[in-house]
Amino acid sequence: MAGVASAIHLLKKGQRVLLLDKIGIARETSYGNSGIIESSYVLPFAPPHWKNIPSILLGYNPYARISYPDGISQFPWMLNFYLKSQRKPRTQNGAAMRPLVENAIAEHEAIMNPAGAAHHISDHGRIKLHRTAQSFENSTYERQIIARNNVPFEILSVDQLRELEPDLKPNFQSAIRLSGSKRYTNPAKAIQCAADWFIGQGGHYKTVSVSSLEKRQGQWHVGTYCAKHVVICTGPWANEILKPLGHTFPLGVKRGYHQHFNSPAKIMHTLVDADEGYLICPMDQGIRITTGAEFAQLDTEPNPIQIAQALPKVKELIDIGDPAEQGAWMGTRPCMADSLPVIGQSGKHEGLWFNFGHGHCGITAGPSSARLLSEMVIGGATFCPPEPYSPKRFRQ
Ligand SMILES: Cc1cc2nc3c(=O)[nH]c(=O)nc-3n(C[C@H](O)[C@H](O)[C@H](O)COP(=O)(O)OP(=O)(O)OC[C@H]3O[C@@H](n4cnc5c(N)ncnc54)[C@H](O)[C@@H]3O)c2cc1C
């Protein structure tokens, strides 16, 4: 998402743009996510409650899992994330993210409507289900912050939600409907439409794996291509390209899985099981079940056990039916410990720009981050202050 949206915004500002991707458009994390355009985002993804830590360490909690032994290398990042997830910094980081998310729907529509992809966006957004009164009680602070930001939401009883979603079984206690959010019915197809529009408007695309980036005579060179400015939008793989240039960002790797099911249940909204850490996402391909985080190294073999762990809980809420495909898809969330993306110019190299690290909300914030990035590349006013996302906040 970050690459295609950046290419479009730069093209719209009159730049000649060449988009490179090693495998194709929206084939990695932007392919198989939960598709929520989360304008109601006010707080970063929460760390697990301490009561869940033993089950996470032992590997039987779908909310999060550590792949052993390679995931242990993520422990310093996890500690940093935990410290930045205390109430005060978490609230500040949520507020810092608001300019990129509050108008996210309009920013998506500005890209998707001309691309003929509006039909891939559904007005039925996100609903969070709480299984117990205690679980609902635990969301008090988040609801206060949502209200403080004037984000529309409704608290629904079991009967009220079942009026909206009659195929949902009543095995929950209450729900929160975030009416300001929308969802993609097929994120990859929508992003492909946007990329096709970019090419139709004169943008260029090549499938190329960037293995080295060199600056010679004021131009950046990638193989036979050269340009004055280069933007790195390679999500969790950013360090692979940037390390030789003296940049190593503290990127956490939170992998996630999905599998589609031919469910007889007709579900309209994306349903978040607040207590079990998975999502039920209605997509063109069927009901997509997406999982929480898996801490692993980038190249470790996939292990979709969190899907299997979530399924008994899914069945308590809907008739899930048979899998629509064998096996599960895996994506890799590019996560900074402060849950803020890295947008801006390198402090070491002129013309080297970054737009990555969007973690759990890279679909939502992709278009607005791309707009900000393009405004910075061109120079002049930006639609929001770029400082919270500066790459210079990290020691390099
Ligand atoms: C299960 C799951 C559910 C999610 N649900 C949501 C959601 O509902 N809403 C939301 O907002 N976010 C969600 N996210 C997060 C979101 O998907 C990511 O933040 C977002 O997709 C990241 O986009 P990106 O463009 O930065 O990375 P990617 O989509 O991973 O793109 C990076 C691109 O870089 C390319 N690349 C890498 N290395 C090279 C190289 N050397 N040369 C050339 N190209 C290279 C890759 O091929 C890839 O296409 C979810 C993530 C997961 C895993």
The ligand as an SDF file (V2000), in Angstrom:
LIG
                    3D

 53 58  0  0  0  0  0  0  0  0999 V2000
   -3.1260  -10.3220    9.4680 C   0  0  0  0  0  0  0  0  0  0  0  0
   -2.9880   -8.8290    9.2580 C   0  0  0  0  0  0  0  0  0  0  0  0
   -4.1130   -8.0170    9.3640 C   0  0  0  0  0  0  0  0  0  0  0  0
   -3.9990   -6.6270    9.1840 C   0  0  0  0  0  0  0  0  0  0  0  0
   -5.1290   -5.8640    9.1820 N   0  0  0  0  0  0  0  0  0  0  0  0
   -5.0580   -4.5170    8.9370 C   0  0  0  0  0  0  0  0  0  0  0  0
   -6.2370   -3.7240    8.8670 C   0  0  0  0  0  0  0  0  0  0  0  0
   -7.3580   -4.2210    8.9810 O   0  0  0  0  0  0  0  0  0  0  0  0
   -6.1120   -2.3930    8.6550 N   0  0  0  0  0  0  0  0  0  0  0  0
   -4.8870   -1.7870    8.5230 C   0  0  0  0  0  0  0  0  0  0  0  0
   -4.8300   -0.5750    8.3830 O   0  0  0  0  0  0  0  0  0  0  0  0
   -3.7320   -2.5330    8.5410 N   0  0  0  0  0  0  0  0  0  0  0  0
   -3.7960   -3.8720    8.7480 C   0  0  0  0  0  0  0  0  0  0  0  0
   -2.6520   -4.6460    8.7930 N   0  0  0  0  0  0  0  0  0  0  0  0
   -1.3590   -3.9830    8.6150 C   0  0  0  0  0  0  0  0  0  0  0  0
   -1.1060   -3.6670    7.1480 C   0  0  0  0  0  0  0  0  0  0  0  0
   -1.4400   -4.7730    6.3480 O   0  0  0  0  0  0  0  0  0  0  0  0
    0.3610   -3.2690    6.9450 C   0  0  0  0  0  0  0  0  0  0  0  0
    0.7320   -2.2380    7.8270 O   0  0  0  0  0  0  0  0  0  0  0  0
    0.5630   -2.7660    5.5150 C   0  0  0  0  0  0  0  0  0  0  0  0
    0.0890   -3.7270    4.5890 O   0  0  0  0  0  0  0  0  0  0  0  0
    2.0340   -2.4860    5.2630 C   0  0  0  0  0  0  0  0  0  0  0  0
    2.1110   -1.9960    3.9380 O   0  0  0  0  0  0  0  0  0  0  0  0
    3.5040   -1.7400    3.2630 P   0  0  0  0  0  0  0  0  0  0  0  0
    3.2370   -1.2530    1.9060 O   0  0  0  0  0  0  0  0  0  0  0  0
    4.3630   -0.9270    4.1730 O   0  0  0  0  0  0  0  0  0  0  0  0
    4.2000   -3.2100    3.2470 O   0  0  0  0  0  0  0  0  0  0  0  0
    3.9640   -4.4150    2.2160 P   0  0  0  0  0  0  0  0  0  0  0  0
    2.5640   -4.5020    1.8000 O   0  0  0  0  0  0  0  0  0  0  0  0
    4.5590   -5.6350    2.8560 O   0  0  0  0  0  0  0  0  0  0  0  0
    4.7990   -3.9820    0.9690 O   0  0  0  0  0  0  0  0  0  0  0  0
    6.2120   -3.9830    0.9910 C   0  0  0  0  0  0  0  0  0  0  0  0
    6.6320   -4.2210   -0.4510 C   0  0  0  0  0  0  0  0  0  0  0  0
    8.0550   -4.0960   -0.5500 O   0  0  0  0  0  0  0  0  0  0  0  0
    8.4840   -5.0220   -1.5290 C   0  0  0  0  0  0  0  0  0  0  0  0
    9.9200   -5.2610   -1.3360 N   0  0  0  0  0  0  0  0  0  0  0  0
   10.5270   -5.7340   -0.2390 C   0  0  0  0  0  0  0  0  0  0  0  0
   11.8710   -5.8160   -0.4320 N   0  0  0  0  0  0  0  0  0  0  0  0
   12.0900   -5.3680   -1.6990 C   0  0  0  0  0  0  0  0  0  0  0  0
   13.2590   -5.2110   -2.4750 C   0  0  0  0  0  0  0  0  0  0  0  0
   14.4740   -5.5320   -2.0300 N   0  0  0  0  0  0  0  0  0  0  0  0
   13.1350   -4.7390   -3.7440 N   0  0  0  0  0  0  0  0  0  0  0  0
   11.9100   -4.4110   -4.2500 C   0  0  0  0  0  0  0  0  0  0  0  0
   10.7600   -4.5330   -3.5300 N   0  0  0  0  0  0  0  0  0  0  0  0
   10.8650   -5.0030   -2.2710 C   0  0  0  0  0  0  0  0  0  0  0  0
    7.6190   -6.2550   -1.2490 C   0  0  0  0  0  0  0  0  0  0  0  0
    7.5940   -7.1190   -2.3710 O   0  0  0  0  0  0  0  0  0  0  0  0
    6.2770   -5.6270   -0.9250 C   0  0  0  0  0  0  0  0  0  0  0  0
    5.4330   -5.5330   -2.0600 O   0  0  0  0  0  0  0  0  0  0  0  0
   -2.7260   -6.0420    8.9410 C   0  0  0  0  0  0  0  0  0  0  0  0
   -1.5880   -6.8540    8.8340 C   0  0  0  0  0  0  0  0  0  0  0  0
   -1.7280   -8.2470    8.9720 C   0  0  0  0  0  0  0  0  0  0  0  0
   -0.5080   -9.1210    8.8240 C   0  0  0  0  0  0  0  0  0  0  0  0
  1  2  1  0
  2  3  1  0
  2 52  2  0
  3  4  2  0
  4  5  1  0
  4 50  1  0
  5  6  2  0
  6  7  1  0
  6 13  1  0
  7  8  2  0
  7  9  1  0
  9 10  1  0
 10 11  2  0
 10 12  1  0
 12 13  2  0
 13 14  1  0
 14 15  1  0
 14 50  1  0
 15 16  1  0
 16 17  1  0
 16 18  1  0
 18 19  1  0
 18 20  1  0
 20 21  1  0
 20 22  1  0
 22 23  1  0
 23 24  1  0
 24 25  2  0
 24 26  1  0
 24 27  1  0
 27 28  1  0
 28 29  2  0
 28 30  1  0
 28 31  1  0
 31 32  1  0
 32 33  1  0
 33 34  1  0
 33 48  1  0
 34 35  1  0
 35 36  1  0
 35 46  1  0
 36 37  1  0
 36 45  1  0
 37 38  2  0
 38 39  1  0
 39 40  1  0
 39 45  2  0
 40 41  1  0
 40 42  2  0
 42 43  1  0
 43 44  2  0
 44 45  1  0
 46 47  1  0
 46 48  1  0
 48 49  1  0
 50 51  2  0
 51 52  1  0
 52 53  1  0
M  END
$$$$
